[in-house]
Amino acid sequence: MTKRMKTSLVMGVLLGIVCIVGSIVRSNFEIDYNWVFSLWYNRVLMGFIIGLPLTIRPMFPSLIRGGLIGLIVSFAFYSATNYVDPVSFVAGIIYGIIIEFTLLKIK
């Protein structure tokens, strides 16, 4: 497993935890644990996909790629949950950019 993949997965796990905390707070601490796990897993999956070894590009195209992957992966969760959590959907796009930015900085 490459350093890029390890870092990307760790970032997905950590951002998934941040997303869980935000979701729990927004729901006044009344949330379904299946929902929480699905949200966390979605972020880990995003980290995995972004971490796949690809040609390293300049910063701007890489950040766009991260945002697009975040959009695609987050849309899967968003659509599967009847479009009820737009905040998590938008956060997924931002998290994709954050993961990609982190990977560019550690290369």
N, C-alpha and C positions, 0 to 999 in steps of 0.2 A: 504494500500500500504506500503510495507516494505521500510526501509531505503535504502536497496540495490537497489530496483527498482527506488526509487526517484532519488538517486544519479546517477544511470545508465542513466535514461532518461535526466537528466540535462546535463550530460556529452555528450550524443548524440546530444542534442540541441546545446550546445556550440561548439562541434567539427563540427557539421553541418554548423554553421556560419563561422568557420574558413575555411572549405572546400569551401563554397560559395565565400568568399573573394578571396581565391586562384584561383578559377575557373574564377571569373570575371577579375582578374588581368591578368591571362594567356590569356584571350580572348580579351585583350585590351578594356575592358569595353563594349564589344558588345556581349551580351549573351541573349538567350531566357529565359524569366521568368519561363516558364514551366520547362525548364532544371534546373534552379536554385532551384525551389521548389522540384523537384524530387530528386535532389542531397541532399538537406537538409533533406527531409523526409526519404531518405535511411539511413542517419546517425541516425536519431531518432529511426527508426525501429531497427537498429543495437543495440542501447542502450537498447531498450525494450527487445530484445531477450537475450542479455548478462545479463540483470538484472533479468531474471527469476530465481526464487529460486531453486538452485540446491545444492548438497552436496559441501561443501567447500573443496577444494583440496589444496595441496601444491602449491607454487608459480609457478614453471615451468609448470606443467600440466595446470594450470589455464590460464597462458599467452598463451600457445599453443591453448587452447580452444577459447580464445578471438580472436586470430589471424585467426583461422579457421572460426569462426562465421563472422568475418570481411570479410574474403575472400568470403564466400558464399553469404552474403547479398550484398556486393559490386559487385559481379559478376552479380547479377540480374540487377543492374543498368547499368553496363558496357556492358552487352550483349544486353540490351534493347535499348542502344544508338549506336548500330552498332560498338562497340569497338573503339570509337573515343577518349576516355579520359583515357589512361592507368595510368596517374598520380593519378586521383581520385580512380581508382581501387586499386592501391598500397597503397594509403593513407588510404583506408578503412581497409586494413589489419592492418596497424599501429594503426589506431584509435581503432580497436577492442582490440588490446593489451593494449593501453592506458586506455581504459574504464575498462578492467579487472584488470589492475594494480591498478587503483584508488579504485576499489571496495575492493581489497585485503587489501589496506592500511587503509580503514575506518572501516573494520569489527570489 
